[in-house]
């Protein structure tokens, strides 16, 4: 597979795990989402795909935003 397809697959997997976290409240899925976003970001940078770079960076940032919201809401 080329770098763009690999990055896209990591992004899709991360989004699916993020949705599982929101829906079912699983704690381990959120860290795996961050790892998948980071892996997708690496492949997006290597493939020089700006859209996937932004998408994977947003996925990684959403993990920290979600964790901050959970910490403040208890």
Biopython code that builds the backbone (N, CA, C, O; Angstrom):
import numpy as np
from Bio.PDB.StructureBuilder import StructureBuilder

atoms = [
    (1, "UNK", "N", (0.833, -1.191, 0.000)),
    (1, "UNK", "CA", (0.000, 0.000, 0.000)),
    (1, "UNK", "C", (0.869, 1.243, 0.000)),
    (1, "UNK", "O", (1.977, 1.237, 0.537)),
    (2, "UNK", "N", (0.377, 2.281, -0.589)),
    (2, "UNK", "CA", (1.161, 3.506, -0.564)),
    (2, "UNK", "C", (0.878, 4.296, 0.720)),
    (2, "UNK", "O", (0.005, 3.927, 1.505)),
    (3, "UNK", "N", (1.610, 5.360, 0.916)),
    (3, "UNK", "CA", (1.552, 6.120, 2.168)),
    (3, "UNK", "C", (0.204, 6.797, 2.375)),
    (3, "UNK", "O", (-0.274, 6.887, 3.506)),
    (4, "UNK", "N", (-0.408, 7.268, 1.312)),
    (4, "UNK", "CA", (-1.693, 7.952, 1.437)),
    (4, "UNK", "C", (-2.789, 6.994, 1.878)),
    (4, "UNK", "O", (-3.585, 7.321, 2.758)),
    (5, "UNK", "N", (-2.835, 5.818, 1.275)),
    (5, "UNK", "CA", (-3.839, 4.828, 1.663)),
    (5, "UNK", "C", (-3.620, 4.366, 3.093)),
    (5, "UNK", "O", (-4.582, 4.185, 3.838)),
    (6, "UNK", "N", (-2.379, 4.175, 3.481)),
    (6, "UNK", "CA", (-2.074, 3.749, 4.840)),
    (6, "UNK", "C", (-2.492, 4.814, 5.840)),
    (6, "UNK", "O", (-3.079, 4.498, 6.874)),
    (7, "UNK", "N", (-2.194, 6.066, 5.540)),
    (7, "UNK", "CA", (-2.588, 7.164, 6.417)),
    (7, "UNK", "C", (-4.105, 7.254, 6.529)),
    (7, "UNK", "O", (-4.637, 7.472, 7.617)),
    (8, "UNK", "N", (-4.796, 7.087, 5.418)),
    (8, "UNK", "CA", (-6.253, 7.133, 5.426)),
    (8, "UNK", "C", (-6.835, 5.999, 6.263)),
    (8, "UNK", "O", (-7.802, 6.209, 6.995)),
    (9, "UNK", "N", (-6.264, 4.810, 6.166)),
    (9, "UNK", "CA", (-6.745, 3.686, 6.971)),
    (9, "UNK", "C", (-6.522, 3.929, 8.460)),
    (9, "UNK", "O", (-7.393, 3.619, 9.273)),
    (10, "UNK", "N", (-5.368, 4.478, 8.826)),
    (10, "UNK", "CA", (-5.128, 4.814, 10.228)),
    (10, "UNK", "C", (-6.127, 5.864, 10.709)),
    (10, "UNK", "O", (-6.628, 5.780, 11.830)),
    (11, "UNK", "N", (-6.416, 6.848, 9.863)),
    (11, "UNK", "CA", (-7.373, 7.891, 10.231)),
    (11, "UNK", "C", (-8.768, 7.305, 10.432)),
    (11, "UNK", "O", (-9.434, 7.621, 11.419)),
    (12, "UNK", "N", (-9.212, 6.466, 9.517)),
    (12, "UNK", "CA", (-10.540, 5.857, 9.629)),
    (12, "UNK", "C", (-10.631, 4.986, 10.876)),
    (12, "UNK", "O", (-11.633, 5.027, 11.590)),
    (13, "UNK", "N", (-9.598, 4.204, 11.141)),
    (13, "UNK", "CA", (-9.595, 3.375, 12.349)),
    (13, "UNK", "C", (-9.642, 4.242, 13.602)),
    (13, "UNK", "O", (-10.342, 3.912, 14.560)),
    (14, "UNK", "N", (-8.906, 5.339, 13.602)),
    (14, "UNK", "CA", (-8.921, 6.243, 14.749)),
    (14, "UNK", "C", (-10.281, 6.876, 14.966)),
    (14, "UNK", "O", (-10.738, 6.994, 16.103)),
    (15, "UNK", "N", (-10.930, 7.283, 13.884)),
    (15, "UNK", "CA", (-12.266, 7.875, 13.998)),
    (15, "UNK", "C", (-13.265, 6.845, 14.513)),
    (15, "UNK", "O", (-14.114, 7.167, 15.344)),
    (16, "UNK", "N", (-13.173, 5.620, 14.029)),
    (16, "UNK", "CA", (-14.077, 4.574, 14.514)),
    (16, "UNK", "C", (-13.884, 4.323, 16.005)),
    (16, "UNK", "O", (-14.861, 4.179, 16.740)),
    (17, "UNK", "N", (-12.635, 4.269, 16.458)),
    (17, "UNK", "CA", (-12.392, 4.079, 17.886)),
    (17, "UNK", "C", (-12.843, 5.282, 18.699)),
    (17, "UNK", "O", (-13.309, 5.128, 19.827)),
    (18, "UNK", "N", (-12.709, 6.473, 18.141)),
    (18, "UNK", "CA", (-13.173, 7.682, 18.815)),
    (18, "UNK", "C", (-14.687, 7.628, 18.993)),
    (18, "UNK", "O", (-15.202, 7.993, 20.050)),
    (19, "UNK", "N", (-15.400, 7.177, 17.967)),
    (19, "UNK", "CA", (-16.854, 7.050, 18.059)),
    (19, "UNK", "C", (-17.261, 5.985, 19.071)),
    (19, "UNK", "O", (-18.262, 6.143, 19.770)),
    (20, "UNK", "N", (-16.491, 4.904, 19.153)),
    (20, "UNK", "CA", (-16.753, 3.878, 20.165)),
    (20, "UNK", "C", (-16.569, 4.462, 21.554)),
    (20, "UNK", "O", (-17.351, 4.174, 22.461)),
    (21, "UNK", "N", (-15.545, 5.278, 21.724)),
    (21, "UNK", "CA", (-15.297, 5.931, 23.013)),
    (21, "UNK", "C", (-16.473, 6.815, 23.397)),
    (21, "UNK", "O", (-16.939, 6.769, 24.536)),
    (22, "UNK", "N", (-16.953, 7.615, 22.464)),
    (22, "UNK", "CA", (-18.073, 8.516, 22.741)),
    (22, "UNK", "C", (-19.344, 7.718, 23.033)),
    (22, "UNK", "O", (-20.097, 8.061, 23.944)),
    (23, "UNK", "N", (-19.579, 6.668, 22.271)),
    (23, "UNK", "CA", (-20.816, 5.909, 22.406)),
    (23, "UNK", "C", (-20.835, 5.032, 23.652)),
    (23, "UNK", "O", (-21.818, 5.034, 24.393)),
    (24, "UNK", "N", (-19.759, 4.282, 23.890)),
    (24, "UNK", "CA", (-19.757, 3.305, 24.969)),
    (24, "UNK", "C", (-18.921, 3.706, 26.173)),
    (24, "UNK", "O", (-19.012, 3.061, 27.218)),
    (25, "UNK", "N", (-18.112, 4.746, 26.060)),
    (25, "UNK", "CA", (-17.314, 5.218, 27.186)),
    (25, "UNK", "C", (-16.124, 4.338, 27.532)),
    (25, "UNK", "O", (-15.722, 4.284, 28.694)),
    (26, "UNK", "N", (-15.554, 3.650, 26.558)),
    (26, "UNK", "CA", (-14.397, 2.800, 26.828)),
    (26, "UNK", "C", (-13.147, 3.655, 27.007)),
    (26, "UNK", "O", (-12.870, 4.523, 26.179)),
    (27, "UNK", "N", (-12.394, 3.424, 28.067)),
    (27, "UNK", "CA", (-11.236, 4.262, 28.362)),
    (27, "UNK", "C", (-10.027, 3.911, 27.495)),
    (27, "UNK", "O", (-9.271, 4.808, 27.123)),
    (28, "UNK", "N", (-9.826, 2.659, 27.169)),
    (28, "UNK", "CA", (-8.631, 2.271, 26.417)),
    (28, "UNK", "C", (-8.687, 2.720, 24.959)),
    (28, "UNK", "O", (-7.647, 2.929, 24.334)),
    (29, "UNK", "N", (-9.869, 2.866, 24.425)),
    (29, "UNK", "CA", (-9.989, 3.229, 23.010)),
    (29, "UNK", "C", (-9.437, 4.621, 22.735)),
    (29, "UNK", "O", (-8.952, 4.881, 21.634)),
    (30, "UNK", "N", (-9.501, 5.514, 23.708)),
    (30, "UNK", "CA", (-9.067, 6.880, 23.465)),
    (30, "UNK", "C", (-7.553, 6.945, 23.277)),
    (30, "UNK", "O", (-7.075, 7.727, 22.454)),
    (31, "UNK", "N", (-6.790, 6.149, 24.015)),
    (31, "UNK", "CA", (-5.333, 6.155, 23.837)),
    (31, "UNK", "C", (-4.943, 5.499, 22.525)),
    (31, "UNK", "O", (-3.997, 5.928, 21.865)),
    (32, "UNK", "N", (-5.663, 4.473, 22.154)),
    (32, "UNK", "CA", (-5.395, 3.834, 20.869)),
    (32, "UNK", "C", (-5.737, 4.783, 19.718)),
    (32, "UNK", "O", (-5.083, 4.763, 18.675)),
    (33, "UNK", "N", (-6.752, 5.603, 19.911)),
    (33, "UNK", "CA", (-7.094, 6.616, 18.912)),
    (33, "UNK", "C", (-5.943, 7.585, 18.704)),
    (33, "UNK", "O", (-5.632, 7.951, 17.570)),
    (34, "UNK", "N", (-5.308, 8.005, 19.801)),
    (34, "UNK", "CA", (-4.171, 8.913, 19.697)),
    (34, "UNK", "C", (-3.016, 8.248, 18.947)),
    (34, "UNK", "O", (-2.373, 8.876, 18.106)),
    (35, "UNK", "N", (-2.758, 6.985, 19.252)),
    (35, "UNK", "CA", (-1.664, 6.255, 18.600)),
    (35, "UNK", "C", (-1.953, 6.086, 17.106)),
    (35, "UNK", "O", (-1.055, 6.250, 16.279)),
    (36, "UNK", "N", (-3.187, 5.762, 16.760)),
    (36, "UNK", "CA", (-3.541, 5.629, 15.343)),
    (36, "UNK", "C", (-3.446, 6.968, 14.619)),
    (36, "UNK", "O", (-3.031, 7.022, 13.462)),
    (37, "UNK", "N", (-3.828, 8.043, 15.294)),
    (37, "UNK", "CA", (-3.689, 9.370, 14.699)),
    (37, "UNK", "C", (-2.234, 9.732, 14.464)),
    (37, "UNK", "O", (-1.888, 10.318, 13.438)),
    (38, "UNK", "N", (-1.379, 9.378, 15.423)),
    (38, "UNK", "CA", (0.051, 9.661, 15.275)),
    (38, "UNK", "C", (0.653, 8.854, 14.125)),
    (38, "UNK", "O", (1.449, 9.374, 13.343)),
    (39, "UNK", "N", (0.270, 7.587, 14.027)),
    (39, "UNK", "CA", (0.773, 6.759, 12.928)),
    (39, "UNK", "C", (0.271, 7.286, 11.585)),
    (39, "UNK", "O", (1.024, 7.338, 10.612)),
    (40, "UNK", "N", (-0.989, 7.673, 11.536)),
    (40, "UNK", "CA", (-1.529, 8.252, 10.309)),
    (40, "UNK", "C", (-0.839, 9.549, 9.940)),
    (40, "UNK", "O", (-0.616, 9.832, 8.763)),
    (41, "UNK", "N", (-0.500, 10.345, 10.958)),
    (41, "UNK", "CA", (0.201, 11.607, 10.712)),
    (41, "UNK", "C", (1.587, 11.361, 10.129)),
    (41, "UNK", "O", (2.020, 12.084, 9.231)),
    (42, "UNK", "N", (2.277, 10.356, 10.629)),
    (42, "UNK", "CA", (3.606, 10.025, 10.109)),
    (42, "UNK", "C", (3.524, 9.648, 8.624)),
    (42, "UNK", "O", (4.316, 10.125, 7.812)),
    (43, "UNK", "N", (2.568, 8.796, 8.283)),
    (43, "UNK", "CA", (2.429, 8.393, 6.882)),
    (43, "UNK", "C", (1.944, 9.546, 6.011)),
    (43, "UNK", "O", (2.333, 9.642, 4.847)),
    (44, "UNK", "N", (1.097, 10.428, 6.556)),
    (44, "UNK", "CA", (0.628, 11.580, 5.779)),
    (44, "UNK", "C", (1.768, 12.548, 5.491)),
    (44, "UNK", "O", (1.857, 13.097, 4.393)),
    (45, "UNK", "N", (2.639, 12.758, 6.476)),
    (45, "UNK", "CA", (3.795, 13.632, 6.259)),
    (45, "UNK", "C", (4.733, 13.003, 5.235)),
    (45, "UNK", "O", (5.253, 13.689, 4.354)),
    (46, "UNK", "N", (4.946, 11.695, 5.356)),
    (46, "UNK", "CA", (5.824, 11.011, 4.404)),
    (46, "UNK", "C", (5.246, 11.054, 2.988)),
    (46, "UNK", "O", (5.991, 11.150, 2.013)),
    (47, "UNK", "N", (3.920, 10.983, 2.879)),
    (47, "UNK", "CA", (3.282, 11.037, 1.570)),
    (47, "UNK", "C", (2.989, 12.444, 1.092)),
    (47, "UNK", "O", (2.508, 12.636, -0.025)),
    (48, "UNK", "N", (3.274, 13.431, 1.930)),
    (48, "UNK", "CA", (3.067, 14.855, 1.612)),
    (48, "UNK", "C", (1.627, 15.153, 1.205)),
    (48, "UNK", "O", (1.375, 15.824, 0.204)),
    (49, "UNK", "N", (0.682, 14.638, 2.006)),
    (49, "UNK", "CA", (-0.730, 14.866, 1.747)),
    (49, "UNK", "C", (-1.266, 15.816, 2.816)),
    (49, "UNK", "O", (-1.472, 15.413, 3.961)),
    (50, "UNK", "N", (-1.491, 17.070, 2.445)),
    (50, "UNK", "CA", (-1.864, 18.109, 3.399)),
    (50, "UNK", "C", (-3.202, 17.831, 4.072)),
    (50, "UNK", "O", (-3.350, 18.071, 5.271)),
    (51, "UNK", "N", (-4.164, 17.335, 3.328)),
    (51, "UNK", "CA", (-5.487, 17.075, 3.903)),
    (51, "UNK", "C", (-5.394, 16.010, 4.987)),
    (51, "UNK", "O", (-5.978, 16.170, 6.059)),
    (52, "UNK", "N", (-4.671, 14.929, 4.725)),
    (52, "UNK", "CA", (-4.533, 13.882, 5.732)),
    (52, "UNK", "C", (-3.674, 14.335, 6.909)),
    (52, "UNK", "O", (-3.890, 13.889, 8.036)),
    (53, "UNK", "N", (-2.710, 15.209, 6.665)),
    (53, "UNK", "CA", (-1.924, 15.766, 7.771)),
    (53, "UNK", "C", (-2.855, 16.522, 8.712)),
    (53, "UNK", "O", (-2.795, 16.340, 9.928)),
    (54, "UNK", "N", (-3.708, 17.363, 8.155)),
    (54, "UNK", "CA", (-4.643, 18.141, 8.974)),
    (54, "UNK", "C", (-5.668, 17.246, 9.672)),
    (54, "UNK", "O", (-5.991, 17.472, 10.838)),
    (55, "UNK", "N", (-6.176, 16.244, 8.977)),
    (55, "UNK", "CA", (-7.171, 15.344, 9.571)),
    (55, "UNK", "C", (-6.584, 14.548, 10.729)),
    (55, "UNK", "O", (-7.205, 14.446, 11.787)),
    (56, "UNK", "N", (-5.401, 13.988, 10.541)),
    (56, "UNK", "CA", (-4.781, 13.205, 11.605)),
    (56, "UNK", "C", (-4.355, 14.087, 12.776)),
    (56, "UNK", "O", (-4.437, 13.663, 13.929)),
    (57, "UNK", "N", (-3.902, 15.300, 12.497)),
    (57, "UNK", "CA", (-3.563, 16.227, 13.580)),
    (57, "UNK", "C", (-4.816, 16.609, 14.363)),
    (57, "UNK", "O", (-4.771, 16.718, 15.588)),
    (58, "UNK", "N", (-5.926, 16.813, 13.668)),
    (58, "UNK", "CA", (-7.187, 17.120, 14.349)),
    (58, "UNK", "C", (-7.663, 15.939, 15.185)),
    (58, "UNK", "O", (-8.197, 16.126, 16.278)),
    (59, "UNK", "N", (-7.472, 14.732, 14.679)),
    (59, "UNK", "CA", (-7.840, 13.535, 15.439)),
    (59, "UNK", "C", (-7.034, 13.445, 16.724)),
    (59, "UNK", "O", (-7.580, 13.144, 17.785)),
    (60, "UNK", "N", (-5.740, 13.704, 16.631)),
    (60, "UNK", "CA", (-4.894, 13.666, 17.827)),
    (60, "UNK", "C", (-5.276, 14.780, 18.798)),
    (60, "UNK", "O", (-5.293, 14.558, 20.009)),
    (61, "UNK", "N", (-5.579, 15.954, 18.297)),
    (61, "UNK", "CA", (-5.976, 17.069, 19.160)),
    (61, "UNK", "C", (-7.310, 16.794, 19.837)),
    (61, "UNK", "O", (-7.515, 17.181, 20.988)),
    (62, "UNK", "N", (-8.211, 16.134, 19.137)),
    (62, "UNK", "CA", (-9.518, 15.841, 19.723)),
    (62, "UNK", "C", (-9.408, 14.912, 20.926)),
    (62, "UNK", "O", (-10.250, 14.956, 21.823)),
    (63, "UNK", "N", (-8.377, 14.072, 20.950)),
    (63, "UNK", "CA", (-8.166, 13.201, 22.106)),
    (63, "UNK", "C", (-7.906, 14.045, 23.349)),
    (63, "UNK", "O", (-8.477, 13.784, 24.408)),
    (64, "UNK", "N", (-7.051, 15.051, 23.226)),
    (64, "UNK", "CA", (-6.747, 15.900, 24.373)),
    (64, "UNK", "C", (-7.946, 16.751, 24.769)),
    (64, "UNK", "O", (-8.177, 16.973, 25.958)),
    (65, "UNK", "N", (-8.706, 17.228, 23.804)),
    (65, "UNK", "CA", (-9.903, 18.011, 24.110)),
    (65, "UNK", "C", (-10.925, 17.145, 24.835)),
    (65, "UNK", "O", (-11.520, 17.575, 25.823)),
    (66, "UNK", "N", (-11.128, 15.929, 24.347)),
    (66, "UNK", "CA", (-12.069, 15.015, 24.982)),
    (66, "UNK", "C", (-11.633, 14.673, 26.398)),
    (66, "UNK", "O", (-12.466, 14.617, 27.303)),
    (67, "UNK", "N", (-10.348, 14.445, 26.602)),
    (67, "UNK", "CA", (-9.855, 14.138, 27.946)),
    (67, "UNK", "C", (-10.030, 15.336, 28.874)),
    (67, "UNK", "O", (-10.374, 15.156, 30.042)),
    (68, "UNK", "N", (-9.802, 16.541, 28.388)),
    (68, "UNK", "CA", (-9.976, 17.741, 29.212)),
    (68, "UNK", "C", (-11.439, 17.921, 29.602)),
    (68, "UNK", "O", (-11.740, 18.256, 30.747)),
    (69, "UNK", "N", (-12.337, 17.702, 28.668)),
    (69, "UNK", "CA", (-13.765, 17.820, 28.970)),
    (69, "UNK", "C", (-14.172, 16.786, 30.010)),
    (69, "UNK", "O", (-14.927, 17.101, 30.929)),
    (70, "UNK", "N", (-13.682, 15.560, 29.877)),
    (70, "UNK", "CA", (-14.016, 14.518, 30.846)),
    (70, "UNK", "C", (-13.462, 14.840, 32.230)),
    (70, "UNK", "O", (-14.116, 14.561, 33.235)),
    (71, "UNK", "N", (-12.271, 15.419, 32.296)),
    (71, "UNK", "CA", (-11.685, 15.758, 33.591)),
    (71, "UNK", "C", (-12.453, 16.872, 34.285)),
    (71, "UNK", "O", (-12.603, 16.847, 35.507)),
    (72, "UNK", "N", (-12.940, 17.844, 33.533)),
    (72, "UNK", "CA", (-13.655, 18.960, 34.146)),
    (72, "UNK", "C", (-15.099, 18.627, 34.482)),
    (72, "UNK", "O", (-15.672, 19.218, 35.398)),
    (73, "UNK", "N", (-15.695, 17.690, 33.756)),
    (73, "UNK", "CA", (-17.087, 17.338, 34.027)),
    (73, "UNK", "C", (-17.208, 16.191, 35.018)),
    (73, "UNK", "O", (-18.307, 15.867, 35.466)),
    (74, "UNK", "N", (-16.103, 15.588, 35.356)),
    (74, "UNK", "CA", (-16.091, 14.578, 36.395)),
    (74, "UNK", "C", (-16.323, 13.211, 35.906)),
    (74, "UNK", "O", (-16.336, 12.267, 36.695)),
]
sb = StructureBuilder()
sb.init_structure("model")
sb.init_model(0)
sb.init_chain("A")
sb.init_seg("    ")
for serial, (resi, resn, name, xyz) in enumerate(atoms, 1):
    if name == "N":
        sb.init_residue(resn, " ", resi, " ")
    sb.init_atom(name, np.array(xyz, "f"), 0.0, 1.0, " ", f" {name:<3s}", serial, name[0])
structure = sb.get_structure()
